[in-house]
Amino acid sequence: MTFRYTDDVIEAVVHHMNGDHGDDQLAIVREHARPDAASATLVTLGADGLGFDVEVPEGPELVTERVTVAWPMPIAERADIRRAVVALMPRENTD
C-alpha cells in the first residue's frame, strides 16, 4: 500500500518541523544535500522525500534554492515519517 501525502498531513508535518525542529532541519540538509546551507525551511514532503527551501551562499549573497532529501526508508504509514526523519539526523562524531 502506498502512503497518501494528503494536504492535512503535509501541513501538520511542515508546521511541526518548522516550529519545533529548525536546527534539526538544517542538520539534515547539511548532512544529505547542502553542507554549505545557512538555513533550511521545510516546505513540502511526498514520495520523493522532504522538500526544503535552503539559503546557500552565492558570492557575498545568500540565495534560496529548493532541495529534496530522499527518505531513507519506505513510508507506509504516517508514523514512518517520524522514524525516517530521525534516521536522517547526522550521527554525532564520537572520536
C-alpha positions as protocol buffer text, in pm:
chain_id: "A"
residue {
  index: 1
  type: MET
  ca { x: 0 y: 0 z: 0 }
}
residue {
  index: 2
  type: THR
  ca { x: 128 y: 345 z: -92 }
}
residue {
  index: 3
  type: PHE
  ca { x: 111 y: 616 z: 173 }
}
residue {
  index: 4
  type: ARG
  ca { x: -104 y: 914 z: 73 }
}
residue {
  index: 5
  type: TYR
  ca { x: 53 y: 1252 z: 141 }
}
residue {
  index: 6
  type: THR
  ca { x: -271 y: 1442 z: 191 }
}
residue {
  index: 7
  type: ASP
  ca { x: -272 y: 1818 z: 235 }
}
residue {
  index: 8
  type: ASP
  ca { x: -357 y: 1788 z: 606 }
}
residue {
  index: 9
  type: VAL
  ca { x: -63 y: 1551 z: 670 }
}
residue {
  index: 10
  type: ILE
  ca { x: 178 y: 1772 z: 477 }
}
residue {
  index: 11
  type: GLU
  ca { x: 57 y: 2085 z: 656 }
}
residue {
  index: 12
  type: ALA
  ca { x: 84 y: 1923 z: 1001 }
}
residue {
  index: 13
  type: VAL
  ca { x: 435 y: 1788 z: 943 }
}
residue {
  index: 14
  type: VAL
  ca { x: 561 y: 2113 z: 789 }
}
residue {
  index: 15
  type: HIS
  ca { x: 414 y: 2319 z: 1075 }
}
residue {
  index: 16
  type: HIS
  ca { x: 560 y: 2089 z: 1341 }
}
residue {
  index: 17
  type: MET
  ca { x: 906 y: 2066 z: 1183 }
}
residue {
  index: 18
  type: ASN
  ca { x: 937 y: 2439 z: 1120 }
}
residue {
  index: 19
  type: GLY
  ca { x: 802 y: 2525 z: 1465 }
}
residue {
  index: 20
  type: ASP
  ca { x: 995 y: 2275 z: 1674 }
}
residue {
  index: 21
  type: HIS
  ca { x: 1289 y: 2138 z: 1475 }
}
residue {
  index: 22
  type: GLY
  ca { x: 1462 y: 2420 z: 1287 }
}
residue {
  index: 23
  type: ASP
  ca { x: 1811 y: 2318 z: 1398 }
}
residue {
  index: 24
  type: ASP
  ca { x: 1739 y: 1955 z: 1313 }
}
residue {
  index: 25
  type: GLN
  ca { x: 1624 y: 2051 z: 962 }
}
residue {
  index: 26
  type: LEU
  ca { x: 1942 y: 2244 z: 899 }
}
residue {
  index: 27
  type: ALA
  ca { x: 2149 y: 1948 z: 1023 }
}
residue {
  index: 28
  type: ILE
  ca { x: 1963 y: 1710 z: 791 }
}
residue {
  index: 29
  type: VAL
  ca { x: 2009 y: 1938 z: 490 }
}
residue {
  index: 30
  type: ARG
  ca { x: 2379 y: 1989 z: 565 }
}
residue {
  index: 31
  type: GLU
  ca { x: 2432 y: 1614 z: 604 }
}
residue {
  index: 32
  type: HIS
  ca { x: 2238 y: 1495 z: 299 }
}
residue {
  index: 33
  type: ALA
  ca { x: 2219 y: 1779 z: 46 }
}
residue {
  index: 34
  type: ARG
  ca { x: 2398 y: 2110 z: 101 }
}
residue {
  index: 35
  type: PRO
  ca { x: 2682 y: 2122 z: 356 }
}
residue {
  index: 36
  type: ASP
  ca { x: 2705 y: 2498 z: 297 }
}
residue {
  index: 37
  type: ALA
  ca { x: 2339 y: 2569 z: 387 }
}
residue {
  index: 38
  type: ALA
  ca { x: 2285 y: 2874 z: 608 }
}
residue {
  index: 39
  type: SER
  ca { x: 1918 y: 2792 z: 674 }
}
residue {
  index: 40
  type: ALA
  ca { x: 1659 y: 2530 z: 585 }
}
residue {
  index: 41
  type: THR
  ca { x: 1281 y: 2557 z: 591 }
}
residue {
  index: 42
  type: LEU
  ca { x: 1061 y: 2256 z: 521 }
}
residue {
  index: 43
  type: VAL
  ca { x: 805 y: 2343 z: 255 }
}
residue {
  index: 44
  type: THR
  ca { x: 670 y: 2008 z: 141 }
}
residue {
  index: 45
  type: LEU
  ca { x: 702 y: 1633 z: 161 }
}
residue {
  index: 46
  type: GLY
  ca { x: 599 y: 1349 z: -61 }
}
residue {
  index: 47
  type: ALA
  ca { x: 701 y: 1018 z: -208 }
}
residue {
  index: 48
  type: ASP
  ca { x: 1044 y: 1155 z: -307 }
}
residue {
  index: 49
  type: GLY
  ca { x: 1127 y: 1285 z: 41 }
}
residue {
  index: 50
  type: LEU
  ca { x: 1139 y: 1616 z: 225 }
}
residue {
  index: 51
  type: GLY
  ca { x: 1145 y: 1940 z: 23 }
}
residue {
  index: 52
  type: PHE
  ca { x: 1332 y: 2229 z: 180 }
}
residue {
  index: 53
  type: ASP
  ca { x: 1391 y: 2589 z: 81 }
}
residue {
  index: 54
  type: VAL
  ca { x: 1758 y: 2638 z: 163 }
}
residue {
  index: 55
  type: GLU
  ca { x: 1964 y: 2954 z: 177 }
}
residue {
  index: 56
  type: VAL
  ca { x: 2312 y: 2897 z: 35 }
}
residue {
  index: 57
  type: PRO
  ca { x: 2598 y: 3135 z: -36 }
}
residue {
  index: 58
  type: GLU
  ca { x: 2645 y: 3264 z: -387 }
}
residue {
  index: 59
  type: GLY
  ca { x: 2933 y: 3506 z: -376 }
}
residue {
  index: 60
  type: PRO
  ca { x: 2868 y: 3757 z: -99 }
}
residue {
  index: 61
  type: GLU
  ca { x: 2491 y: 3695 z: -108 }
}
residue {
  index: 62
  type: LEU
  ca { x: 2260 y: 3420 z: 11 }
}
residue {
  index: 63
  type: VAL
  ca { x: 2024 y: 3272 z: -247 }
}
residue {
  index: 64
  type: THR
  ca { x: 1733 y: 3037 z: -192 }
}
residue {
  index: 65
  type: GLU
  ca { x: 1711 y: 2705 z: -368 }
}
residue {
  index: 66
  type: ARG
  ca { x: 1482 y: 2404 z: -328 }
}
residue {
  index: 67
  type: VAL
  ca { x: 1646 y: 2076 z: -229 }
}
residue {
  index: 68
  type: THR
  ca { x: 1493 y: 1736 z: -172 }
}
residue {
  index: 69
  type: VAL
  ca { x: 1629 y: 1497 z: 87 }
}
residue {
  index: 70
  type: ALA
  ca { x: 1523 y: 1143 z: -4 }
}
residue {
  index: 71
  type: TRP
  ca { x: 1354 y: 920 z: 250 }
}
residue {
  index: 72
  type: PRO
  ca { x: 1599 y: 669 z: 399 }
}
residue {
  index: 73
  type: MET
  ca { x: 1324 y: 405 z: 419 }
}
residue {
  index: 74
  type: PRO
  ca { x: 983 y: 333 z: 269 }
}
residue {
  index: 75
  type: ILE
  ca { x: 695 y: 538 z: 410 }
}
residue {
  index: 76
  type: ALA
  ca { x: 393 y: 310 z: 454 }
}
residue {
  index: 77
  type: GLU
  ca { x: 213 y: 498 z: 732 }
}
residue {
  index: 78
  type: ARG
  ca { x: 225 y: 838 z: 896 }
}
residue {
  index: 79
  type: ALA
  ca { x: 435 y: 713 z: 1190 }
}
residue {
  index: 80
  type: ASP
  ca { x: 708 y: 619 z: 940 }
}
residue {
  index: 81
  type: ILE
  ca { x: 762 y: 989 z: 867 }
}
residue {
  index: 82
  type: ARG
  ca { x: 892 y: 1049 z: 1219 }
}
residue {
  index: 83
  type: ARG
  ca { x: 1111 y: 737 z: 1207 }
}
residue {
  index: 84
  type: ALA
  ca { x: 1255 y: 846 z: 872 }
}
residue {
  index: 85
  type: VAL
  ca { x: 1331 y: 1199 z: 992 }
}
residue {
  index: 86
  type: VAL
  ca { x: 1509 y: 1060 z: 1299 }
}
residue {
  index: 87
  type: ALA
  ca { x: 1708 y: 825 z: 1073 }
}
residue {
  index: 88
  type: LEU
  ca { x: 1817 y: 1126 z: 862 }
}
residue {
  index: 89
  type: MET
  ca { x: 1970 y: 1304 z: 1160 }
}
residue {
  index: 90
  type: PRO
  ca { x: 2350 y: 1310 z: 1146 }
}
residue {
  index: 91
  type: ARG
  ca { x: 2523 y: 1081 z: 1392 }
}
residue {
  index: 92
  type: GLU
  ca { x: 2737 y: 1262 z: 1644 }
}
residue {
  index: 93
  type: ASN
  ca { x: 3109 y: 1222 z: 1591 }
}
residue {
  index: 94
  type: THR
  ca { x: 3231 y: 1030 z: 1895 }
}
residue {
  index: 95
  type: ASP
  ca { x: 3601 y: 1033 z: 1806 }
}
